[in-house]
Amino acid sequence: MVPHPVDYLFSAYSARKAMMFRDGWGDPSSIDRFTPESVDPRAVPDIEPTLGEPVATDELVVRDGWFTSPAKDLPETIRRAQFRWMSRSTNRAACLVLAGSREEGYGLRTSIHAPLVAQGVDMVFLENPYYGTRRPIGAVDANLRYVSDQTKMHLATMDEAIVLLRWMRARYARVAVAGYSMGGFMAALVGALSGERVAVAALAAGGSPAPVYTAGLLSRSVAFDALGAGDEGRARLASVFDRADLCRLPLPLEPRAASIVAMTLDGYVPRRETERLARHWRGSALRFELSGHISAVFTRRQALRRAIRESLDRLS
């Protein structure tokens, strides 16, 4: 099917701004080490986050927290991991929601997922390293300067998500990890490799990030000229990101507690990639929504929340 027109318009607007990876590959050793399955949950220490003062409303309590990231490859100035916890005292389930590509702060995720708190599911939002309050010194926007920034972000997000999932499992009977787009892919990675028995909601995500960055509409925002002559840079970037292909990795411990949602008019994540992930995750639930990648964030919010609730309901 033809991608949703909003996807085209948003990709054109994004491409007019500063480009992703505009300064090239970056640290070659970090790129060489980019193999998500090398993340060993046993090597991630148990960390008790520090919590700020609660801010209460009529329906929920909001607390910001922080801890030192266990990821050693991050610049020292952004190693303070930060998150927001939205809770209600009677809730016995919680979901960690990871950020999408270039998503800074908690505003978008709060607007989509906060209603779940009143439905029995507390929310935890992690601020990605390199984004928002965790931008490195000199960064002027959310477009990462180097490919190695992206690989470091992925591995650090996995480590930090493991810390938060352990912290959450000590407090809740049922725990999920979710996200949209890149956040959905990262949630799937965490679900597969964390060693934690959690539900997973992979929203608008596919098996491999390679075609997203090199063939989908997001590729219009990638500075391929800085990555190599001709098609060399595109091919090498696909090779690097394809190392994180979920279909080469283990299944989550509870694949039947995985909800996968695809957008039928998605111009960013190929439908075949989402279907491929669902086939690999035998027992998972796959649902299609008639929407584009960008428009679904505004028009399919109930469906996104339902996927999280259903994944938690299927968690044994």
MIMAR-222258 format. One record per residue (C-alpha): residue number from 1; residue in one letter; x, y, z. Coordinates in Angstrom, 3 decimals. Layout:
# residues N
NUM/A/X/Y/Z
...
//
This chain:
# residues 316
1/M/0.000/0.000/0.000
2/V/1.061/3.604/-0.575
3/P/2.410/5.298/2.589
4/H/0.181/7.773/4.368
5/P/0.623/11.344/3.008
6/V/1.410/12.629/6.514
7/D/4.434/10.326/6.561
8/Y/5.684/11.919/3.335
9/L/5.101/15.450/4.603
10/F/6.785/14.801/7.954
11/S/9.805/13.146/6.323
12/A/10.204/16.081/3.931
13/Y/10.040/18.547/6.819
14/S/12.543/16.544/8.872
15/A/14.970/16.302/5.941
16/R/15.087/20.106/5.675
17/K/16.575/20.323/9.156
18/A/19.992/19.110/10.324
19/M/20.694/15.581/9.106
20/M/21.374/12.448/11.116
21/F/25.015/11.267/11.146
22/R/26.099/14.497/9.451
23/D/29.613/14.174/10.921
24/G/30.135/10.618/9.750
25/W/30.803/7.311/11.449
26/G/32.433/8.514/14.675
27/D/34.210/6.091/17.000
28/P/35.025/2.933/14.977
29/S/35.619/0.808/18.074
30/S/32.100/1.539/19.345
31/I/30.636/0.542/15.991
32/D/32.687/-2.660/15.968
33/R/31.315/-3.513/19.424
34/F/27.715/-2.994/18.359
35/T/26.203/-6.419/18.844
36/P/23.108/-6.237/21.080
37/E/23.352/-9.902/22.047
38/S/26.653/-9.043/23.729
39/V/24.659/-7.237/26.428
40/D/24.864/-9.563/29.417
41/P/22.075/-8.881/31.933
42/R/24.186/-10.587/34.601
43/A/26.823/-7.880/34.149
44/V/24.301/-5.075/34.718
45/P/24.445/-4.175/38.422
46/D/21.385/-3.807/40.612
47/I/20.922/-0.072/41.059
48/E/18.432/1.664/43.309
49/P/17.363/4.909/41.613
50/T/17.055/8.172/43.505
51/L/13.558/9.635/43.473
52/G/12.626/13.284/43.599
53/E/9.723/14.769/45.503
54/P/6.277/13.527/44.410
55/V/3.850/15.826/42.649
56/A/0.274/14.682/43.256
57/T/-2.850/15.373/41.212
58/D/-6.380/14.106/41.720
59/E/-5.671/10.843/39.870
60/L/-1.958/10.094/40.042
61/V/1.448/10.864/41.499
62/V/4.401/11.941/39.348
63/R/8.000/11.503/40.484
64/D/11.205/12.057/38.540
65/G/14.143/9.773/39.214
66/W/17.736/9.278/38.236
67/F/20.682/6.908/38.534
68/T/24.156/6.563/37.078
69/S/23.981/4.589/33.859
70/P/25.858/1.277/33.958
71/A/26.825/1.849/30.302
72/K/30.544/2.636/30.350
73/D/30.706/3.744/26.708
74/L/28.668/6.923/27.243
75/P/30.287/10.347/27.605
76/E/30.578/11.192/31.300
77/T/28.360/14.247/30.896
78/I/25.314/12.156/29.897
79/R/25.721/9.125/32.154
80/R/23.047/10.344/34.569
81/A/20.018/8.342/33.486
82/Q/16.718/10.134/34.058
83/F/13.153/8.865/34.078
84/R/9.618/9.810/35.048
85/W/7.315/7.574/37.109
86/M/3.538/8.107/36.970
87/S/1.652/6.000/39.493
88/R/-1.531/5.337/41.434
89/S/-1.294/3.612/44.805
90/T/-3.732/0.811/43.941
91/N/-2.018/-0.252/40.699
92/R/-0.277/-3.621/40.543
93/A/1.064/-3.449/36.976
94/A/3.529/-1.083/35.295
95/C/5.013/-0.443/31.871
96/L/8.377/1.031/30.900
97/V/7.899/3.033/27.683
98/L/11.049/3.758/25.657
99/A/11.516/6.768/23.380
100/G/11.209/6.858/19.615
101/S/13.806/8.273/17.257
102/R/14.554/11.938/18.077
103/E/11.887/11.944/20.811
104/E/13.006/14.259/23.599
105/G/11.347/14.656/26.969
106/Y/8.238/12.925/28.261
107/G/5.501/15.013/26.672
108/L/4.514/12.781/23.754
109/R/4.585/9.538/25.734
110/T/2.650/11.151/28.576
111/S/-0.104/12.325/26.220
112/I/-0.435/8.839/24.716
113/H/0.016/6.564/27.724
114/A/-0.899/8.482/30.894
115/P/-4.578/7.373/30.670
116/L/-3.362/3.836/31.417
117/V/-2.580/4.868/35.000
118/A/-6.294/5.283/35.689
119/Q/-6.824/1.851/34.079
120/G/-4.452/0.085/36.478
121/V/-1.061/0.380/34.741
122/D/1.606/2.726/36.104
123/M/3.984/4.350/33.612
124/V/7.782/4.760/33.592
125/F/9.409/6.869/30.843
126/L/13.187/6.767/30.298
127/E/14.934/9.791/28.757
128/N/17.211/8.305/26.103
129/P/20.927/9.042/26.309
130/Y/21.782/11.731/23.703
131/Y/18.236/13.160/23.833
132/G/16.628/16.027/25.726
133/T/18.227/16.701/29.096
134/R/20.864/14.097/28.174
135/R/22.161/15.759/25.036
136/P/25.976/15.764/24.875
137/I/27.829/19.064/25.118
138/G/27.636/20.900/21.804
139/A/24.550/19.098/20.486
140/V/22.059/21.555/19.002
141/D/19.223/19.151/18.183
142/A/18.137/15.538/18.480
143/N/19.803/14.450/15.230
144/L/22.791/12.367/16.309
145/R/26.065/13.543/14.811
146/Y/27.726/10.150/14.445
147/V/26.645/6.610/13.698
148/S/28.587/5.572/16.805
149/D/26.284/7.823/18.876
150/Q/23.384/5.695/17.667
151/T/25.072/2.397/18.509
152/K/26.078/3.684/21.945
153/M/22.511/4.878/22.521
154/H/21.052/1.475/21.689
155/L/23.351/-0.462/23.994
156/A/23.058/2.075/26.834
157/T/19.269/2.114/26.579
158/M/19.258/-1.671/26.964
159/D/21.405/-1.475/30.104
160/E/19.292/1.286/31.609
161/A/16.041/-0.484/30.755
162/I/17.285/-3.596/32.556
163/V/17.984/-1.490/35.662
164/L/14.479/-0.028/35.592
165/L/12.732/-3.331/34.874
166/R/14.384/-4.913/37.917
167/W/13.368/-1.934/40.020
168/M/9.802/-2.222/38.717
169/R/9.561/-6.005/39.212
170/A/10.321/-5.496/42.897
171/R/7.218/-3.291/43.139
172/Y/4.653/-4.737/40.740
173/A/3.048/-8.104/40.086
174/R/3.226/-7.624/36.311
175/V/5.655/-5.530/34.266
176/A/5.823/-4.643/30.556
177/V/8.231/-2.831/28.264
178/A/6.849/-0.929/25.281
179/G/7.622/1.767/22.764
180/Y/6.707/3.220/19.389
181/S/8.918/3.110/16.272
182/M/12.540/3.017/17.486
183/G/11.122/2.775/20.993
184/G/9.148/-0.291/19.939
185/F/12.216/-1.884/18.432
186/M/14.213/-1.175/21.585
187/A/11.400/-2.597/23.714
188/A/11.547/-5.774/21.628
189/L/15.334/-5.947/22.039
190/V/15.013/-5.543/25.785
191/G/12.235/-8.109/25.935
192/A/14.358/-10.621/24.043
193/L/17.693/-10.091/25.783
194/S/17.056/-8.749/29.291
195/G/16.434/-12.118/30.885
196/E/13.372/-10.596/32.572
197/R/9.924/-12.220/32.391
198/V/8.075/-9.182/31.066
199/A/5.308/-8.411/28.614
200/V/6.320/-6.598/25.415
201/A/4.380/-4.132/23.257
202/A/6.348/-3.484/20.056
203/L/4.401/-0.683/18.383
204/A/5.173/0.288/14.761
205/A/8.415/-1.683/14.876
206/G/9.964/-4.373/12.688
207/G/12.540/-7.127/12.829
208/S/15.565/-5.106/11.731
209/P/16.316/-1.370/11.892
210/A/18.422/-1.583/8.706
211/P/15.649/-0.922/6.137
212/V/14.180/1.817/8.339
213/Y/17.387/3.858/8.148
214/T/18.415/2.976/4.603
215/A/15.215/2.470/2.579
216/G/12.200/3.920/4.432
217/L/11.209/7.574/4.704
218/L/13.556/8.059/7.672
219/S/16.452/7.568/5.238
220/R/15.653/11.014/3.799
221/S/17.052/12.442/7.050
222/V/20.316/10.475/6.916
223/A/23.443/12.265/5.636
224/F/24.666/9.423/3.439
225/D/27.197/11.748/1.778
226/A/29.075/11.809/5.089
227/L/29.136/8.001/5.288
228/G/30.811/7.113/1.995
229/A/30.790/7.578/-1.747
230/G/27.855/6.335/-3.810
231/D/25.915/3.491/-2.229
232/E/28.875/2.468/-0.054
233/G/27.684/4.360/3.002
234/R/24.121/3.111/2.696
235/A/25.260/-0.497/2.375
236/R/27.652/-0.261/5.314
237/L/25.021/1.392/7.513
238/A/22.568/-1.393/6.683
239/S/25.224/-3.957/7.582
240/V/25.871/-2.335/10.979
241/F/22.204/-1.991/11.951
242/D/21.340/-5.442/10.655
243/R/23.441/-6.894/13.473
244/A/20.476/-6.029/15.692
245/D/18.014/-8.079/13.618
246/L/15.523/-9.398/16.179
247/C/14.861/-12.464/14.049
248/R/18.394/-13.668/14.752
249/L/17.963/-13.299/18.497
250/P/16.165/-15.389/21.132
251/L/12.456/-15.021/21.737
252/P/11.222/-13.235/24.867
253/L/10.739/-15.537/27.833
254/E/6.964/-15.062/27.417
255/P/6.332/-14.656/23.647
256/R/2.570/-15.061/24.119
257/A/2.692/-11.882/26.230
258/A/4.029/-9.905/23.253
259/S/1.781/-7.536/21.287
260/I/3.039/-6.375/17.893
261/V/1.224/-3.561/16.115
262/A/1.760/-2.629/12.458
263/M/0.466/0.399/10.550
264/T/-0.840/-0.541/7.113
265/L/0.170/2.818/5.560
266/D/3.569/3.020/7.305
267/G/6.217/4.763/5.202
268/Y/8.939/4.302/7.815
269/V/8.753/0.655/8.931
270/P/8.096/-1.870/6.141
271/R/5.085/-4.066/6.830
272/R/7.074/-7.158/5.852
273/E/9.511/-6.423/8.698
274/T/6.729/-6.366/11.286
275/E/5.243/-9.548/9.881
276/R/8.669/-11.188/9.913
277/L/9.077/-10.335/13.609
278/A/5.637/-11.769/14.401
279/R/6.503/-15.031/12.633
280/H/9.749/-15.280/14.592
281/W/8.033/-14.527/17.899
282/R/5.817/-17.604/17.744
283/G/2.765/-17.137/19.944
284/S/2.824/-13.325/19.849
285/A/-0.251/-11.307/18.827
286/L/-0.058/-9.212/15.628
287/R/-2.587/-6.466/14.937
288/F/-2.836/-4.108/11.952
289/E/-4.104/-0.541/12.217
290/L/-5.228/1.469/9.186
291/S/-2.901/4.415/9.653
292/G/0.486/5.852/8.788
293/H/3.550/5.874/10.997
294/I/3.235/9.513/12.054
295/S/-0.541/9.875/12.017
296/A/-1.043/6.826/14.276
297/V/0.622/8.678/17.140
298/F/-2.417/10.962/17.138
299/T/-5.255/8.857/15.702
300/R/-4.595/5.356/17.099
301/R/-3.756/6.112/20.708
302/Q/-6.448/3.855/22.119
303/A/-5.079/0.973/20.027
304/L/-1.548/1.604/21.313
305/R/-2.742/1.604/24.909
306/R/-4.832/-1.516/24.285
307/A/-1.765/-3.376/23.030
308/I/0.024/-2.687/26.317
309/R/-2.945/-3.793/28.422
310/E/-3.402/-6.963/26.395
311/S/0.257/-7.892/26.627
312/L/0.097/-7.545/30.407
313/D/-3.112/-9.597/30.532
314/R/-1.343/-12.475/28.774
315/L/1.658/-12.428/31.094
316/S/1.631/-15.558/33.247
//
